Amino acid sequence: MTTPQPPGGAAPGDDRDDRTPPQYVYGVTRPGAPLPADVHGLDDKPVTLVEDGGACAAIVSDLPQGRALGERADLVAHQRVLNALVDAGTVVLPFRFGAAMADRAAVEKELLAGNADRFGHILDQVDGLIELRLKATYVQEAVLHEIMSADPEIAELSQRLREVPPDAADAVYYDRVRLGELIAQSMERLRDADGRVLLDGAAPAAESAVIKTPAREEDVLDASFLVRADRRAEFERAVDKLARDHAERVKIRLIGPLPPYDFVPEE
């Protein structure tokens, strides 16, 4: 979700002493949403709601003063607040880290009043839904053995390179490059096939999915799923079955529930 910009200086004629401190905005929820009593925001500031009498409310705390945002503790606090609301079953439209506004009046008048219909529509869309993230990674030793067994060229080249004495390593440099390319190509084909199997196994229990680009060669699938809260157990059973069926060659981890970052519009 695209977020408000950090507050700038006061406009001419503004009296900062009559205004609340700058506000850090975590996201948007329904008016009157209960806030967990034990959760605190950045710099352990109390988390409150700003409402404008419409269909949504902003989740805020006072913005830390005298320093720039971006410390690891800031990121952790941002996620902690949103996760606490999700864990409590509260519908949340999460903002990306770093959203801030000049004061509570600006949150009410500029953020909420100008976007009430859009925010309300998105909250309706994600109400009763949670985001769960599935990350699958190859058991490298098992998959490399599989690749060697399936491709005679890779197996022969690998065996030949293992027999090269250390003092002749420079002479087979390009053979090592070729071996790396062949293994990478095989891994890519395997990833495409295995990723589709995992996605097809989990997707029927979800409303929609967003597939992320794998960050590492050994990553099989990194996907976020939007799941109805009343189907969470069904989705988790499907993922557990995938983990059992592929345990020898793939490690599967399920993360969440999370705020639905991947299922809200950026604009």
ChimeraX commands (.cxc) that place a marker at each C-alpha (Angstrom):
marker #1 position 0.00,0.00,0.00 radius 0.5
marker #1 position 1.43,3.37,-0.97 radius 0.5
marker #1 position 1.88,5.36,2.22 radius 0.5
marker #1 position 1.81,9.04,3.20 radius 0.5
marker #1 position 5.05,10.94,3.04 radius 0.5
marker #1 position 6.97,11.87,6.21 radius 0.5
marker #1 position 5.94,15.23,7.61 radius 0.5
marker #1 position 7.72,18.34,6.40 radius 0.5
marker #1 position 8.11,21.65,8.13 radius 0.5
marker #1 position 5.16,23.60,9.44 radius 0.5
marker #1 position 3.36,25.88,7.03 radius 0.5
marker #1 position 3.69,29.63,7.55 radius 0.5
marker #1 position 1.52,30.76,10.40 radius 0.5
marker #1 position 1.20,27.26,11.92 radius 0.5
marker #1 position 1.60,27.10,15.68 radius 0.5
marker #1 position 3.32,23.80,16.41 radius 0.5
marker #1 position 2.61,24.14,20.14 radius 0.5
marker #1 position -1.12,23.80,19.41 radius 0.5
marker #1 position -0.72,20.62,17.43 radius 0.5
marker #1 position -0.18,17.01,18.42 radius 0.5
marker #1 position 3.23,15.51,17.68 radius 0.5
marker #1 position 3.90,14.06,14.23 radius 0.5
marker #1 position 2.20,10.70,13.85 radius 0.5
marker #1 position 3.57,7.41,12.58 radius 0.5
marker #1 position 0.92,5.47,10.64 radius 0.5
marker #1 position 0.93,1.65,10.69 radius 0.5
marker #1 position -2.18,1.14,8.60 radius 0.5
marker #1 position -5.94,1.46,8.49 radius 0.5
marker #1 position -8.69,-0.55,10.16 radius 0.5
marker #1 position -12.35,-0.21,11.13 radius 0.5
marker #1 position -13.50,2.54,13.51 radius 0.5
marker #1 position -13.58,1.34,17.10 radius 0.5
marker #1 position -11.35,-1.65,16.42 radius 0.5
marker #1 position -9.96,-3.00,19.71 radius 0.5
marker #1 position -6.23,-2.48,20.13 radius 0.5
marker #1 position -4.27,-5.13,22.07 radius 0.5
marker #1 position -3.36,-3.61,25.43 radius 0.5
marker #1 position 0.14,-5.13,25.48 radius 0.5
marker #1 position 1.34,-3.90,22.08 radius 0.5
marker #1 position 3.38,-0.72,21.70 radius 0.5
marker #1 position 4.71,1.07,18.67 radius 0.5
marker #1 position 8.00,2.70,17.72 radius 0.5
marker #1 position 10.07,3.64,20.78 radius 0.5
marker #1 position 7.37,1.86,22.85 radius 0.5
marker #1 position 4.92,4.69,22.19 radius 0.5
marker #1 position 1.22,3.89,22.86 radius 0.5
marker #1 position -0.75,2.86,19.78 radius 0.5
marker #1 position -4.09,4.58,19.24 radius 0.5
marker #1 position -6.73,5.10,16.56 radius 0.5
marker #1 position -7.48,8.29,14.66 radius 0.5
marker #1 position -11.05,8.40,13.33 radius 0.5
marker #1 position -12.85,10.88,11.14 radius 0.5
marker #1 position -16.40,9.60,11.62 radius 0.5
marker #1 position -16.26,7.55,8.43 radius 0.5
marker #1 position -15.79,3.87,7.60 radius 0.5
marker #1 position -12.13,3.57,8.60 radius 0.5
marker #1 position -9.59,4.57,11.23 radius 0.5
marker #1 position -5.81,5.00,11.16 radius 0.5
marker #1 position -3.55,3.04,13.52 radius 0.5
marker #1 position -0.94,5.49,14.83 radius 0.5
marker #1 position 1.58,6.36,17.50 radius 0.5
marker #1 position 3.70,9.44,18.11 radius 0.5
marker #1 position 6.62,9.63,15.69 radius 0.5
marker #1 position 10.05,9.25,17.34 radius 0.5
marker #1 position 11.77,12.61,17.51 radius 0.5
marker #1 position 15.40,13.60,17.14 radius 0.5
marker #1 position 16.46,10.74,14.89 radius 0.5
marker #1 position 15.77,9.22,11.50 radius 0.5
marker #1 position 13.61,6.13,11.10 radius 0.5
marker #1 position 15.12,2.91,9.81 radius 0.5
marker #1 position 16.66,1.15,12.79 radius 0.5
marker #1 position 15.96,-2.56,13.02 radius 0.5
marker #1 position 13.90,-1.92,16.15 radius 0.5
marker #1 position 11.65,0.40,14.11 radius 0.5
marker #1 position 10.98,-2.27,11.52 radius 0.5
marker #1 position 10.29,-4.84,14.23 radius 0.5
marker #1 position 7.88,-2.49,16.02 radius 0.5
marker #1 position 6.02,-1.72,12.78 radius 0.5
marker #1 position 5.50,-5.41,12.07 radius 0.5
marker #1 position 4.71,-6.18,15.72 radius 0.5
marker #1 position 1.80,-3.74,15.80 radius 0.5
marker #1 position 0.26,-5.06,12.59 radius 0.5
marker #1 position 0.79,-8.70,13.53 radius 0.5
marker #1 position -0.85,-8.15,16.91 radius 0.5
marker #1 position -3.97,-6.82,15.21 radius 0.5
marker #1 position -4.04,-9.69,12.73 radius 0.5
marker #1 position -3.60,-12.21,15.55 radius 0.5
marker #1 position -6.57,-10.60,17.31 radius 0.5
marker #1 position -8.70,-11.13,14.22 radius 0.5
marker #1 position -8.88,-7.43,13.32 radius 0.5
marker #1 position -9.11,-6.53,9.65 radius 0.5
marker #1 position -6.10,-4.39,8.70 radius 0.5
marker #1 position -4.98,-2.52,5.61 radius 0.5
marker #1 position -1.20,-2.42,6.27 radius 0.5
marker #1 position 1.04,0.45,5.20 radius 0.5
marker #1 position 4.63,-0.10,4.20 radius 0.5
marker #1 position 7.24,0.96,6.73 radius 0.5
marker #1 position 7.94,4.68,6.97 radius 0.5
marker #1 position 4.52,6.37,6.76 radius 0.5
marker #1 position 4.19,9.54,8.82 radius 0.5
marker #1 position 2.09,12.68,8.90 radius 0.5
marker #1 position 2.35,16.09,10.52 radius 0.5
marker #1 position -0.15,15.48,13.35 radius 0.5
marker #1 position -3.41,13.74,14.20 radius 0.5
marker #1 position -5.44,16.42,12.41 radius 0.5
marker #1 position -3.51,15.70,9.21 radius 0.5
marker #1 position -4.16,11.98,9.60 radius 0.5
marker #1 position -7.88,12.70,9.98 radius 0.5
marker #1 position -8.30,15.32,7.28 radius 0.5
marker #1 position -5.69,14.42,4.68 radius 0.5
marker #1 position -5.39,10.66,4.97 radius 0.5
marker #1 position -8.78,9.41,6.11 radius 0.5
marker #1 position -11.23,11.98,4.78 radius 0.5
marker #1 position -9.68,11.98,1.33 radius 0.5
marker #1 position -9.47,8.20,1.01 radius 0.5
marker #1 position -12.40,6.92,3.05 radius 0.5
marker #1 position -14.22,5.24,0.17 radius 0.5
marker #1 position -11.09,3.58,-1.21 radius 0.5
marker #1 position -9.89,2.38,2.19 radius 0.5
marker #1 position -13.35,1.13,3.09 radius 0.5
marker #1 position -13.56,-0.82,-0.19 radius 0.5
marker #1 position -10.18,-2.49,0.38 radius 0.5
marker #1 position -11.07,-3.35,3.98 radius 0.5
marker #1 position -14.23,-5.00,2.69 radius 0.5
marker #1 position -12.15,-7.02,0.22 radius 0.5
marker #1 position -9.73,-8.40,2.84 radius 0.5
marker #1 position -12.16,-8.74,5.76 radius 0.5
marker #1 position -12.12,-12.30,7.07 radius 0.5
marker #1 position -8.95,-13.12,5.12 radius 0.5
marker #1 position -5.35,-13.66,6.21 radius 0.5
marker #1 position -2.05,-13.87,4.36 radius 0.5
marker #1 position 0.08,-16.99,4.74 radius 0.5
marker #1 position 3.49,-17.26,3.11 radius 0.5
marker #1 position 4.88,-20.58,1.91 radius 0.5
marker #1 position 8.64,-20.89,1.42 radius 0.5
marker #1 position 10.05,-24.08,-0.07 radius 0.5
marker #1 position 13.78,-24.83,-0.37 radius 0.5
marker #1 position 15.59,-27.77,-1.92 radius 0.5
marker #1 position 17.55,-30.28,0.13 radius 0.5
marker #1 position 20.61,-29.57,-1.98 radius 0.5
marker #1 position 22.42,-32.89,-1.57 radius 0.5
marker #1 position 19.31,-34.85,-2.57 radius 0.5
marker #1 position 18.53,-32.65,-5.58 radius 0.5
marker #1 position 22.13,-32.62,-6.85 radius 0.5
marker #1 position 22.13,-36.42,-6.69 radius 0.5
marker #1 position 18.86,-36.40,-8.63 radius 0.5
marker #1 position 20.35,-34.13,-11.30 radius 0.5
marker #1 position 23.47,-36.28,-11.64 radius 0.5
marker #1 position 21.40,-39.43,-11.98 radius 0.5
marker #1 position 19.11,-37.92,-14.61 radius 0.5
marker #1 position 21.72,-36.28,-16.87 radius 0.5
marker #1 position 24.64,-38.45,-18.13 radius 0.5
marker #1 position 26.54,-35.40,-19.42 radius 0.5
marker #1 position 26.51,-33.76,-15.98 radius 0.5
marker #1 position 27.45,-37.02,-14.26 radius 0.5
marker #1 position 30.35,-37.71,-16.66 radius 0.5
marker #1 position 31.70,-34.17,-16.49 radius 0.5
marker #1 position 31.44,-34.09,-12.70 radius 0.5
marker #1 position 33.28,-37.40,-12.38 radius 0.5
marker #1 position 36.03,-36.26,-14.76 radius 0.5
marker #1 position 36.56,-33.02,-12.85 radius 0.5
marker #1 position 36.82,-34.88,-9.55 radius 0.5
marker #1 position 39.72,-36.88,-11.00 radius 0.5
marker #1 position 41.72,-33.80,-12.04 radius 0.5
marker #1 position 44.73,-33.26,-9.75 radius 0.5
marker #1 position 44.86,-29.93,-7.90 radius 0.5
marker #1 position 47.90,-28.72,-9.85 radius 0.5
marker #1 position 45.94,-29.05,-13.12 radius 0.5
marker #1 position 42.84,-27.17,-11.97 radius 0.5
marker #1 position 43.51,-24.18,-14.23 radius 0.5
marker #1 position 43.44,-26.40,-17.32 radius 0.5
marker #1 position 39.81,-27.42,-16.70 radius 0.5
marker #1 position 38.50,-23.97,-15.73 radius 0.5
marker #1 position 36.02,-23.81,-18.60 radius 0.5
marker #1 position 34.85,-27.35,-17.92 radius 0.5
marker #1 position 33.97,-26.26,-14.37 radius 0.5
marker #1 position 32.09,-23.28,-15.76 radius 0.5
marker #1 position 30.23,-25.59,-18.13 radius 0.5
marker #1 position 29.33,-27.94,-15.29 radius 0.5
marker #1 position 27.97,-25.04,-13.27 radius 0.5
marker #1 position 25.85,-23.88,-16.21 radius 0.5
marker #1 position 24.43,-27.37,-16.80 radius 0.5
marker #1 position 23.52,-27.79,-13.13 radius 0.5
marker #1 position 21.92,-24.33,-13.01 radius 0.5
marker #1 position 19.84,-25.13,-16.10 radius 0.5
marker #1 position 18.69,-28.42,-14.59 radius 0.5
marker #1 position 17.87,-26.70,-11.31 radius 0.5
marker #1 position 15.77,-24.14,-13.15 radius 0.5
marker #1 position 13.78,-26.84,-14.93 radius 0.5
marker #1 position 13.28,-28.72,-11.67 radius 0.5
marker #1 position 12.25,-25.52,-9.87 radius 0.5
marker #1 position 9.63,-24.73,-12.49 radius 0.5
marker #1 position 8.13,-28.21,-12.27 radius 0.5
marker #1 position 8.33,-28.60,-8.49 radius 0.5
marker #1 position 7.11,-25.06,-7.85 radius 0.5
marker #1 position 4.03,-25.74,-9.95 radius 0.5
marker #1 position 3.33,-28.96,-8.04 radius 0.5
marker #1 position 3.56,-27.16,-4.70 radius 0.5
marker #1 position 1.47,-24.24,-5.92 radius 0.5
marker #1 position -1.22,-26.54,-7.31 radius 0.5
marker #1 position -1.28,-28.45,-4.02 radius 0.5
marker #1 position -1.82,-25.37,-1.85 radius 0.5
marker #1 position -3.85,-23.04,-4.08 radius 0.5
marker #1 position -7.23,-24.83,-3.95 radius 0.5
marker #1 position -7.56,-23.95,-0.24 radius 0.5
marker #1 position -6.75,-20.25,-0.87 radius 0.5
marker #1 position -8.60,-17.37,-2.49 radius 0.5
marker #1 position -5.58,-16.14,-4.45 radius 0.5
marker #1 position -1.80,-16.32,-4.55 radius 0.5
marker #1 position 1.15,-14.07,-5.35 radius 0.5
marker #1 position 4.36,-15.75,-6.49 radius 0.5
marker #1 position 7.64,-14.03,-5.65 radius 0.5
marker #1 position 10.89,-14.36,-7.58 radius 0.5
marker #1 position 13.15,-16.90,-5.81 radius 0.5
marker #1 position 16.02,-15.16,-4.06 radius 0.5
marker #1 position 18.43,-18.10,-4.14 radius 0.5
marker #1 position 19.21,-20.96,-6.49 radius 0.5
marker #1 position 17.98,-23.50,-3.96 radius 0.5
marker #1 position 14.61,-21.79,-3.45 radius 0.5
marker #1 position 11.79,-23.78,-5.02 radius 0.5
marker #1 position 8.79,-21.58,-4.26 radius 0.5
marker #1 position 8.14,-18.37,-2.38 radius 0.5
marker #1 position 4.45,-17.52,-2.53 radius 0.5
marker #1 position 1.92,-15.61,-0.45 radius 0.5
marker #1 position -1.63,-16.94,-0.22 radius 0.5
marker #1 position -4.78,-15.08,0.73 radius 0.5
marker #1 position -6.79,-17.51,2.84 radius 0.5
marker #1 position -10.18,-17.23,4.46 radius 0.5
marker #1 position -9.76,-17.39,8.22 radius 0.5
marker #1 position -12.33,-20.18,8.45 radius 0.5
marker #1 position -10.30,-22.22,5.91 radius 0.5
marker #1 position -6.93,-21.75,7.55 radius 0.5
marker #1 position -6.88,-25.27,9.01 radius 0.5
marker #1 position -7.73,-26.73,5.60 radius 0.5
marker #1 position -4.91,-24.75,3.98 radius 0.5
marker #1 position -2.43,-25.81,6.65 radius 0.5
marker #1 position -3.41,-29.47,6.20 radius 0.5
marker #1 position -2.74,-29.14,2.47 radius 0.5
marker #1 position 0.70,-27.63,3.17 radius 0.5
marker #1 position 1.47,-30.32,5.76 radius 0.5
marker #1 position 0.68,-32.99,3.17 radius 0.5
marker #1 position 2.98,-31.32,0.66 radius 0.5
marker #1 position 5.74,-31.22,3.28 radius 0.5
marker #1 position 5.33,-34.95,3.99 radius 0.5
marker #1 position 5.13,-35.94,0.33 radius 0.5
marker #1 position 8.30,-34.03,-0.61 radius 0.5
marker #1 position 10.25,-34.26,2.66 radius 0.5
marker #1 position 13.26,-36.04,1.18 radius 0.5
marker #1 position 14.03,-33.31,-1.36 radius 0.5
marker #1 position 12.18,-30.14,-0.30 radius 0.5
marker #1 position 11.89,-28.30,3.01 radius 0.5
marker #1 position 8.63,-26.36,3.38 radius 0.5
marker #1 position 8.00,-23.55,5.86 radius 0.5
marker #1 position 4.71,-21.73,6.42 radius 0.5
marker #1 position 4.84,-18.20,7.85 radius 0.5
marker #1 position 1.87,-16.29,9.23 radius 0.5
marker #1 position -0.77,-15.18,9.58 radius 0.5
marker #1 position 0.53,-11.87,8.22 radius 0.5
marker #1 position -1.06,-8.55,7.31 radius 0.5
marker #1 position -2.19,-8.81,3.66 radius 0.5
marker #1 position 0.69,-6.78,2.22 radius 0.5
marker #1 position 0.69,-8.69,-1.05 radius 0.5
marker #1 position -3.04,-8.36,-1.69 radius 0.5
marker #1 position -3.69,-4.64,-1.40 radius 0.5
marker #1 position -3.15,-2.17,-4.26 radius 0.5
marker #1 position 0.00,-0.08,-4.35 radius 0.5
marker #1 position -1.86,3.07,-5.37 radius 0.5
marker link #1:1,2 radius 0.2
marker link #1:2,3 radius 0.2
marker link #1:3,4 radius 0.2
marker link #1:4,5 radius 0.2
marker link #1:5,6 radius 0.2
marker link #1:6,7 radius 0.2
marker link #1:7,8 radius 0.2
marker link #1:8,9 radius 0.2
marker link #1:9,10 radius 0.2
marker link #1:10,11 radius 0.2
marker link #1:11,12 radius 0.2
marker link #1:12,13 radius 0.2
marker link #1:13,14 radius 0.2
marker link #1:14,15 radius 0.2
marker link #1:15,16 radius 0.2
marker link #1:16,17 radius 0.2
marker link #1:17,18 radius 0.2
marker link #1:18,19 radius 0.2
marker link #1:19,20 radius 0.2
marker link #1:20,21 radius 0.2
marker link #1:21,22 radius 0.2
marker link #1:22,23 radius 0.2
marker link #1:23,24 radius 0.2
marker link #1:24,25 radius 0.2
marker link #1:25,26 radius 0.2
marker link #1:26,27 radius 0.2
marker link #1:27,28 radius 0.2
marker link #1:28,29 radius 0.2
marker link #1:29,30 radius 0.2
marker link #1:30,31 radius 0.2
marker link #1:31,32 radius 0.2
marker link #1:32,33 radius 0.2
marker link #1:33,34 radius 0.2
marker link #1:34,35 radius 0.2
marker link #1:35,36 radius 0.2
marker link #1:36,37 radius 0.2
marker link #1:37,38 radius 0.2
marker link #1:38,39 radius 0.2
marker link #1:39,40 radius 0.2
marker link #1:40,41 radius 0.2
marker link #1:41,42 radius 0.2
marker link #1:42,43 radius 0.2
marker link #1:43,44 radius 0.2
marker link #1:44,45 radius 0.2
marker link #1:45,46 radius 0.2
marker link #1:46,47 radius 0.2
marker link #1:47,48 radius 0.2
marker link #1:48,49 radius 0.2
marker link #1:49,50 radius 0.2
marker link #1:50,51 radius 0.2
marker link #1:51,52 radius 0.2
marker link #1:52,53 radius 0.2
marker link #1:53,54 radius 0.2
marker link #1:54,55 radius 0.2
marker link #1:55,56 radius 0.2
marker link #1:56,57 radius 0.2
marker link #1:57,58 radius 0.2
marker link #1:58,59 radius 0.2
marker link #1:59,60 radius 0.2
marker link #1:60,61 radius 0.2
marker link #1:61,62 radius 0.2
marker link #1:62,63 radius 0.2
marker link #1:63,64 radius 0.2
marker link #1:64,65 radius 0.2
marker link #1:65,66 radius 0.2
marker link #1:66,67 radius 0.2
marker link #1:67,68 radius 0.2
marker link #1:68,69 radius 0.2
marker link #1:69,70 radius 0.2
marker link #1:70,71 radius 0.2
marker link #1:71,72 radius 0.2
marker link #1:72,73 radius 0.2
marker link #1:73,74 radius 0.2
marker link #1:74,75 radius 0.2
marker link #1:75,76 radius 0.2
marker link #1:76,77 radius 0.2
marker link #1:77,78 radius 0.2
marker link #1:78,79 radius 0.2
marker link #1:79,80 radius 0.2
marker link #1:80,81 radius 0.2
marker link #1:81,82 radius 0.2
marker link #1:82,83 radius 0.2
marker link #1:83,84 radius 0.2
marker link #1:84,85 radius 0.2
marker link #1:85,86 radius 0.2
marker link #1:86,87 radius 0.2
marker link #1:87,88 radius 0.2
marker link #1:88,89 radius 0.2
marker link #1:89,90 radius 0.2
marker link #1:90,91 radius 0.2
marker link #1:91,92 radius 0.2
marker link #1:92,93 radius 0.2
marker link #1:93,94 radius 0.2
marker link #1:94,95 radius 0.2
marker link #1:95,96 radius 0.2
marker link #1:96,97 radius 0.2
marker link #1:97,98 radius 0.2
marker link #1:98,99 radius 0.2
marker link #1:99,100 radius 0.2
marker link #1:100,101 radius 0.2
marker link #1:101,102 radius 0.2
marker link #1:102,103 radius 0.2
marker link #1:103,104 radius 0.2
marker link #1:104,105 radius 0.2
marker link #1:105,106 radius 0.2
marker link #1:106,107 radius 0.2
marker link #1:107,108 radius 0.2
marker link #1:108,109 radius 0.2
marker link #1:109,110 radius 0.2
marker link #1:110,111 radius 0.2
marker link #1:111,112 radius 0.2
marker link #1:112,113 radius 0.2
marker link #1:113,114 radius 0.2
marker link #1:114,115 radius 0.2
marker link #1:115,116 radius 0.2
marker link #1:116,117 radius 0.2
marker link #1:117,118 radius 0.2
marker link #1:118,119 radius 0.2
marker link #1:119,120 radius 0.2
marker link #1:120,121 radius 0.2
marker link #1:121,122 radius 0.2
marker link #1:122,123 radius 0.2
marker link #1:123,124 radius 0.2
marker link #1:124,125 radius 0.2
marker link #1:125,126 radius 0.2
marker link #1:126,127 radius 0.2
marker link #1:127,128 radius 0.2
marker link #1:128,129 radius 0.2
marker link #1:129,130 radius 0.2
marker link #1:130,131 radius 0.2
marker link #1:131,132 radius 0.2
marker link #1:132,133 radius 0.2
marker link #1:133,134 radius 0.2
marker link #1:134,135 radius 0.2
marker link #1:135,136 radius 0.2
marker link #1:136,137 radius 0.2
marker link #1:137,138 radius 0.2
marker link #1:138,139 radius 0.2
marker link #1:139,140 radius 0.2
marker link #1:140,141 radius 0.2
marker link #1:141,142 radius 0.2
marker link #1:142,143 radius 0.2
marker link #1:143,144 radius 0.2
marker link #1:144,145 radius 0.2
marker link #1:145,146 radius 0.2
marker link #1:146,147 radius 0.2
marker link #1:147,148 radius 0.2
marker link #1:148,149 radius 0.2
marker link #1:149,150 radius 0.2
marker link #1:150,151 radius 0.2
marker link #1:151,152 radius 0.2
marker link #1:152,153 radius 0.2
marker link #1:153,154 radius 0.2
marker link #1:154,155 radius 0.2
marker link #1:155,156 radius 0.2
marker link #1:156,157 radius 0.2
marker link #1:157,158 radius 0.2
marker link #1:158,159 radius 0.2
marker link #1:159,160 radius 0.2
marker link #1:160,161 radius 0.2
marker link #1:161,162 radius 0.2
marker link #1:162,163 radius 0.2
marker link #1:163,164 radius 0.2
marker link #1:164,165 radius 0.2
marker link #1:165,166 radius 0.2
marker link #1:166,167 radius 0.2
marker link #1:167,168 radius 0.2
marker link #1:168,169 radius 0.2
marker link #1:169,170 radius 0.2
marker link #1:170,171 radius 0.2
marker link #1:171,172 radius 0.2
marker link #1:172,173 radius 0.2
marker link #1:173,174 radius 0.2
marker link #1:174,175 radius 0.2
marker link #1:175,176 radius 0.2
marker link #1:176,177 radius 0.2
marker link #1:177,178 radius 0.2
marker link #1:178,179 radius 0.2
marker link #1:179,180 radius 0.2
marker link #1:180,181 radius 0.2
marker link #1:181,182 radius 0.2
marker link #1:182,183 radius 0.2
marker link #1:183,184 radius 0.2
marker link #1:184,185 radius 0.2
marker link #1:185,186 radius 0.2
marker link #1:186,187 radius 0.2
marker link #1:187,188 radius 0.2
marker link #1:188,189 radius 0.2
marker link #1:189,190 radius 0.2
marker link #1:190,191 radius 0.2
marker link #1:191,192 radius 0.2
marker link #1:192,193 radius 0.2
marker link #1:193,194 radius 0.2
marker link #1:194,195 radius 0.2
marker link #1:195,196 radius 0.2
marker link #1:196,197 radius 0.2
marker link #1:197,198 radius 0.2
marker link #1:198,199 radius 0.2
marker link #1:199,200 radius 0.2
marker link #1:200,201 radius 0.2
marker link #1:201,202 radius 0.2
marker link #1:202,203 radius 0.2
marker link #1:203,204 radius 0.2
marker link #1:204,205 radius 0.2
marker link #1:205,206 radius 0.2
marker link #1:206,207 radius 0.2
marker link #1:207,208 radius 0.2
marker link #1:208,209 radius 0.2
marker link #1:209,210 radius 0.2
marker link #1:210,211 radius 0.2
marker link #1:211,212 radius 0.2
marker link #1:212,213 radius 0.2
marker link #1:213,214 radius 0.2
marker link #1:214,215 radius 0.2
marker link #1:215,216 radius 0.2
marker link #1:216,217 radius 0.2
marker link #1:217,218 radius 0.2
marker link #1:218,219 radius 0.2
marker link #1:219,220 radius 0.2
marker link #1:220,221 radius 0.2
marker link #1:221,222 radius 0.2
marker link #1:222,223 radius 0.2
marker link #1:223,224 radius 0.2
marker link #1:224,225 radius 0.2
marker link #1:225,226 radius 0.2
marker link #1:226,227 radius 0.2
marker link #1:227,228 radius 0.2
marker link #1:228,229 radius 0.2
marker link #1:229,230 radius 0.2
marker link #1:230,231 radius 0.2
marker link #1:231,232 radius 0.2
marker link #1:232,233 radius 0.2
marker link #1:233,234 radius 0.2
marker link #1:234,235 radius 0.2
marker link #1:235,236 radius 0.2
marker link #1:236,237 radius 0.2
marker link #1:237,238 radius 0.2
marker link #1:238,239 radius 0.2
marker link #1:239,240 radius 0.2
marker link #1:240,241 radius 0.2
marker link #1:241,242 radius 0.2
marker link #1:242,243 radius 0.2
marker link #1:243,244 radius 0.2
marker link #1:244,245 radius 0.2
marker link #1:245,246 radius 0.2
marker link #1:246,247 radius 0.2
marker link #1:247,248 radius 0.2
marker link #1:248,249 radius 0.2
marker link #1:249,250 radius 0.2
marker link #1:250,251 radius 0.2
marker link #1:251,252 radius 0.2
marker link #1:252,253 radius 0.2
marker link #1:253,254 radius 0.2
marker link #1:254,255 radius 0.2
marker link #1:255,256 radius 0.2
marker link #1:256,257 radius 0.2
marker link #1:257,258 radius 0.2
marker link #1:258,259 radius 0.2
marker link #1:259,260 radius 0.2
marker link #1:260,261 radius 0.2
marker link #1:261,262 radius 0.2
marker link #1:262,263 radius 0.2
marker link #1:263,264 radius 0.2
marker link #1:264,265 radius 0.2
marker link #1:265,266 radius 0.2
marker link #1:266,267 radius 0.2
view
